[in-house]
Amino acid sequence: MKPWLRKAAKLARDRAGNAMIEFAIGSGILVMAFVGTFQFGYTFLQYNNLENAVARGARYASLIPYDSISTIPSGAFSSAVKNMVLYGSSTVGASPALPGLTTSNVNLTVTFMNGVPSAMTVSVSGYSIDSIFATSTLTNKPKITYAYQGIWTPI
Amino acid sequence: MHRKSRTIAGRRKGRERGFVLVTMAVAAIALIGVLGLAVDLGHMFIAKNETQAYCDSAALAAALALDGTTSGIINAKAAVGNSTNAWNFSNTAINNSAVTFATSINGPWDSNPSPAAGYAFARVSATVPMQLYFIPVLVAQTVANVASMATAAQVALTSVPRGLAPYTAVSTNNTPPDFGLVVGSSYDIHWPQFNSHRTGCDSAHPDNCFNWPPCPGDTPASKTAVVANWGDSNSGFWGSDSNSIIKQEVLDLIQVQGMAIGDNIAPILTNGTKQSEASILDERVSQDVNTSDNTVSGYLAATHNGRRLLAVPVVDPTSPSTTTVIGYGVFLLYADGQPSHYYKSNATGNEPYCALYAGTYNIGGTGPGAGGATGATRVKLVQ
């Protein structure tokens, strides 16, 4: 056997450093899996919280007196609904339901039918869920509509 | 000895061959299981939340449309069909919902009740097929059906803090839900001017005690109660004497005070200021898209928005100092075109203000409600 061939055969039999390579590959996969798990889990958790907050705001909007003659709500109505999404209260609270969520992220759409309010839709836009390893920006979601069952107060 | 131990070590090494592979396979399955919990189960929670929001809003919309008739059932089904709430991160419409109705929370539940009298409960259920991505590695299932259900009902109210107009309807019959009032009949919501000096005026002949005939639907017992207990002290109006506040009371339905079953409202009843009230009633009527139908059935069957419907307390005057709230009802205001001048043209002060009894008051609805023990209901989620 030629010397270089003998050397190659010896190298092939040598298992020194195997553990390090296996650890490098294995831990890479594990880290990716953990990062993915965290990212999805955290994003889903925050989305679920947001869904609850939006539902709460839409339900509240469907119950309180609507004090505008058009589909453009009054400032007071709009603020009360947006605060309900953010703080669970019609007034400004200590901290929003989700970190970084502001009233500018909350959309309120009023639908009229036959000249009177018929539905209230609340959605979230431009809000990013930051799960450290990635960021998911939401556009018009979650979105929830409730039929209006409050008292219209046009004057 | 040395050679022997080397041989044993070699055998062991041989037995350990493939161990890492097995460990990795088991670990990979566990890892995918954890991923499945995070991704698929997380997604499932969101899908459940989304379908629950769909069912909640659809059930409320359905219950709001119920009015004790089969038309109400049709409208309730349409309300569920028109629900725009979606699932799958608000991307996918929910098309397979089912709606059923009942007269009580215990059922039985019927998808098409006829006749529909007393049906005040609506239940909506929906199931969505959610794709699984990681869990199929562990379980032989690629789709999970996520189901939700909600029940809403018209719940009777014993007190109404806001939503009543400052008028009354008189009845001596305290049987709910209609308190002796007949749907489609015309009743005084503001009585004509009382005049005790008119010929033949006495409790047995109450029609002779007014400068103008009362509305045709009021019973002799109601008219007698009004003549005997109200006389010229009041006409059944309990609002403000300020024009701007009357406007808010009629158009925005603010109330000068909350009103509960059993309340004695005799102290706040007045004769009101008919001329001011008339133009405001007409203004409310003119806000409706239907200002032509002057029958309850015609109005409800045609396109309308409910502005001509006015909710008032039903009261029983039992003595000059006691007029008790026995229930609530909703009345259709008369109209004579767009814009309407019906009440303005009957506003000399002598005439009554009449309106047609439409049924029970369901707050937020554009029509009457399905009934109830007090004549007033609020739609709520009950399950």
Boltz contact constraints between the chains, C-beta under 6 A:
constraints:
  - contact:
      token1: [A, 33]
      token2: [B, 31]
      max_distance: 6.0
  - contact:
      token1: [A, 37]
      token2: [B, 34]
      max_distance: 6.0
  - contact:
      token1: [A, 37]
      token2: [B, 35]
      max_distance: 6.0
  - contact:
      token1: [A, 37]
      token2: [B, 38]
      max_distance: 6.0
  - contact:
      token1: [A, 40]
      token2: [B, 38]
      max_distance: 6.0
  - contact:
      token1: [A, 40]
      token2: [B, 39]
      max_distance: 6.0
  - contact:
      token1: [A, 41]
      token2: [B, 38]
      max_distance: 6.0
  - contact:
      token1: [A, 41]
      token2: [B, 42]
      max_distance: 6.0
  - contact:
      token1: [A, 44]
      token2: [B, 42]
      max_distance: 6.0
  - contact:
      token1: [A, 44]
      token2: [B, 46]
      max_distance: 6.0
  - contact:
      token1: [A, 47]
      token2: [B, 46]
      max_distance: 6.0
  - contact:
      token1: [A, 48]
      token2: [B, 45]
      max_distance: 6.0
  - contact:
      token1: [A, 48]
      token2: [B, 46]
      max_distance: 6.0
  - contact:
      token1: [A, 48]
      token2: [B, 49]
      max_distance: 6.0
  - contact:
      token1: [A, 51]
      token2: [B, 49]
      max_distance: 6.0
  - contact:
      token1: [A, 55]
      token2: [B, 53]
      max_distance: 6.0
  - contact:
      token1: [A, 114]
      token2: [B, 289]
      max_distance: 6.0
  - contact:
      token1: [A, 114]
      token2: [B, 305]
      max_distance: 6.0
  - contact:
      token1: [A, 115]
      token2: [B, 289]
      max_distance: 6.0
  - contact:
      token1: [A, 115]
      token2: [B, 305]
      max_distance: 6.0
  - contact:
      token1: [A, 116]
      token2: [B, 305]
      max_distance: 6.0
  - contact:
      token1: [A, 141]
      token2: [B, 89]
      max_distance: 6.0
  - contact:
      token1: [A, 141]
      token2: [B, 90]
      max_distance: 6.0
  - contact:
      token1: [A, 142]
      token2: [B, 90]
      max_distance: 6.0
  - contact:
      token1: [A, 143]
      token2: [B, 90]
      max_distance: 6.0
  - contact:
      token1: [A, 144]
      token2: [B, 53]
      max_distance: 6.0
  - contact:
      token1: [A, 144]
      token2: [B, 85]
      max_distance: 6.0
  - contact:
      token1: [A, 145]
      token2: [B, 84]
      max_distance: 6.0
  - contact:
      token1: [A, 145]
      token2: [B, 85]
      max_distance: 6.0
  - contact:
      token1: [A, 146]
      token2: [B, 57]
      max_distance: 6.0
  - contact:
      token1: [A, 147]
      token2: [B, 61]
      max_distance: 6.0
  - contact:
      token1: [A, 147]
      token2: [B, 64]
      max_distance: 6.0
  - contact:
      token1: [A, 149]
      token2: [B, 64]
      max_distance: 6.0
  - contact:
      token1: [A, 149]
      token2: [B, 364]
      max_distance: 6.0
  - contact:
      token1: [A, 149]
      token2: [B, 379]
      max_distance: 6.0
  - contact:
      token1: [A, 150]
      token2: [B, 364]
      max_distance: 6.0
  - contact:
      token1: [A, 151]
      token2: [B, 163]
      max_distance: 6.0
  - contact:
      token1: [A, 151]
      token2: [B, 253]
      max_distance: 6.0
  - contact:
      token1: [A, 153]
      token2: [B, 252]
      max_distance: 6.0
  - contact:
      token1: [A, 155]
      token2: [B, 251]
      max_distance: 6.0
  - contact:
      token1: [A, 155]
      token2: [B, 252]
      max_distance: 6.0
